Amino acid sequence: MTAYVRALQAVRRHLPLENVAQDPRPLVHYATLAASSHNTQPWRFRCDRGRILIRPDLARRCPVVDPDDHHLYVSLGCAVENLLHAARAAGFEGHVSFQPECGATTVELEPRTALRTPLFEAIPRRQCTRSEYDGKALTAGELALLSRSGGADGVSVQLSTARHTRDQVADYVAEGNRRQFSSPAWKSELRTWLRYSAAEAVACGDGLYGPVMGSPSAPRWLGSLATRLALSAAAQNRRDIEGIRRSGAIAVIVSEQDDPAHWLAAGRCYQRLALQATVLGIAHAFINQPVEIASLRERFADALGIDGGRPDLVLRLGRGPTMPATLRRPVEAVIDARG
Ligand SMILES: Cc1cc2nc3c(=O)[nH]c(=O)nc-3n(C[C@H](O)[C@H](O)[C@H](O)COP(=O)(O)O)c2cc1C
């Protein structure tokens, strides 16, 4: 783990922001600390004077779990949100525009007084934590702060501490697991993003390293064999159902419209919510199975009384033990030369 811990310390840290007008790479660093589906980091950045362009990296699509690129655009939205908080800390207001014809987002940077917000300070610490939480409901004050931080631009957050919501979500997650684990294509796609040993995780700087997911670190041959045996709906259901039961709240992020502009906004919404949760010392993890399968998604929306729109993301929140965090590729690997 030592090499992994050293790599984590190098990645998950604050950078000086004094020189961002001349060298915007620190802003890209913060953007890349965002969440992304399977930690694919499906983004490319181009930095021009006073403007940063964020484009999808289509080589990092996951066509099986994400056939319409929903998660890909959500991931880009997460990166955009981090970039905006970092820009503000560096003394710039970011103005966002999305070009649906090419899927690119432009952030125009306008000079402003620098402001290091608590959400900005939380960027290196935000992570998905797939441990079991303590089962205590979040307080009304915490729920209000989370709800206020999230929704905007045609996207809303539904937060619930109700037992019956957790039971319903657990049922749909279990059904999602049964369907996904019965798909060889789904399992094979997931395996391409698994990183078995610390050395492999550090060399790739992306994907999902065993201990992050609650599995041991192992050489590739052994990890791969163990994963083949352990990747089952029954094992996953045991973990997920207990995880949901012991959560302090469930959040569902819902877009008014089902298109890339709204998926991007849903990613921004998640990232704000997750940063706010981090500030409050609240952990979170995704349980997206019910919204990843189109036919299940519709039934899930009906069951939860979601009237119109697309349920984009499902999360469990609560307080629990920390887990190792994920790595990122170097900033240089995701920046394109100026065109
Ligand atoms: C759109 C999207 C979908 C995700 N779906 C899941 C999921 O279903 N299950 C899960 O455990 N993590 C999920 N994740 C979390 C990613 O695996 C995680 O963001 C990535 O590994 C980077 O780690 P970090 O968020 O802890 O920095 C999702 C993330 C995004 C942005």
The ligand as an SDF file (V2000), in Angstrom:
LIG
                    3D

 31 33  0  0  0  0  0  0  0  0999 V2000
  -22.0290    8.9320  -13.1170 C   0  0  0  0  0  0  0  0  0  0  0  0
  -21.3910    8.1160  -12.0340 C   0  0  0  0  0  0  0  0  0  0  0  0
  -21.8730    6.8630  -11.7510 C   0  0  0  0  0  0  0  0  0  0  0  0
  -21.3060    6.1060  -10.7100 C   0  0  0  0  0  0  0  0  0  0  0  0
  -21.8520    4.8920  -10.3860 N   0  0  0  0  0  0  0  0  0  0  0  0
  -21.3650    4.1990   -9.3330 C   0  0  0  0  0  0  0  0  0  0  0  0
  -22.0040    3.0160   -8.8850 C   0  0  0  0  0  0  0  0  0  0  0  0
  -23.0450    2.6110   -9.4040 O   0  0  0  0  0  0  0  0  0  0  0  0
  -21.4560    2.3420   -7.8360 N   0  0  0  0  0  0  0  0  0  0  0  0
  -20.3390    2.7980   -7.1870 C   0  0  0  0  0  0  0  0  0  0  0  0
  -19.8950    2.1570   -6.2350 O   0  0  0  0  0  0  0  0  0  0  0  0
  -19.7300    3.9420   -7.5740 N   0  0  0  0  0  0  0  0  0  0  0  0
  -20.2130    4.6540   -8.6210 C   0  0  0  0  0  0  0  0  0  0  0  0
  -19.6230    5.8350   -9.0000 N   0  0  0  0  0  0  0  0  0  0  0  0
  -18.4650    6.3360   -8.2380 C   0  0  0  0  0  0  0  0  0  0  0  0
  -17.1560    6.2000   -8.9900 C   0  0  0  0  0  0  0  0  0  0  0  0
  -16.7330    4.8650   -8.9950 O   0  0  0  0  0  0  0  0  0  0  0  0
  -16.1360    7.1350   -8.3420 C   0  0  0  0  0  0  0  0  0  0  0  0
  -16.5530    8.4530   -8.5150 O   0  0  0  0  0  0  0  0  0  0  0  0
  -14.7530    6.9490   -8.9310 C   0  0  0  0  0  0  0  0  0  0  0  0
  -14.2510    5.6860   -8.6260 O   0  0  0  0  0  0  0  0  0  0  0  0
  -13.7820    7.9960   -8.3960 C   0  0  0  0  0  0  0  0  0  0  0  0
  -13.6770    7.8860   -6.9880 O   0  0  0  0  0  0  0  0  0  0  0  0
  -14.0700    9.0650   -5.9910 P   0  0  0  0  0  0  0  0  0  0  0  0
  -15.4400    9.5520   -6.3780 O   0  0  0  0  0  0  0  0  0  0  0  0
  -14.0530    8.4320   -4.6520 O   0  0  0  0  0  0  0  0  0  0  0  0
  -13.0550   10.1550   -6.1540 O   0  0  0  0  0  0  0  0  0  0  0  0
  -20.1920    6.6100  -10.0020 C   0  0  0  0  0  0  0  0  0  0  0  0
  -19.6960    7.8830  -10.3160 C   0  0  0  0  0  0  0  0  0  0  0  0
  -20.2960    8.6540  -11.3030 C   0  0  0  0  0  0  0  0  0  0  0  0
  -19.8020   10.0350  -11.5920 C   0  0  0  0  0  0  0  0  0  0  0  0
  1  2  1  0
  2  3  1  0
  2 30  2  0
  3  4  2  0
  4  5  1  0
  4 28  1  0
  5  6  2  0
  6  7  1  0
  6 13  1  0
  7  8  2  0
  7  9  1  0
  9 10  1  0
 10 11  2  0
 10 12  1  0
 12 13  2  0
 13 14  1  0
 14 15  1  0
 14 28  1  0
 15 16  1  0
 16 17  1  0
 16 18  1  0
 18 19  1  0
 18 20  1  0
 20 21  1  0
 20 22  1  0
 22 23  1  0
 23 24  1  0
 24 25  2  0
 24 26  1  0
 24 27  1  0
 28 29  2  0
 29 30  1  0
 30 31  1  0
M  END
$$$$
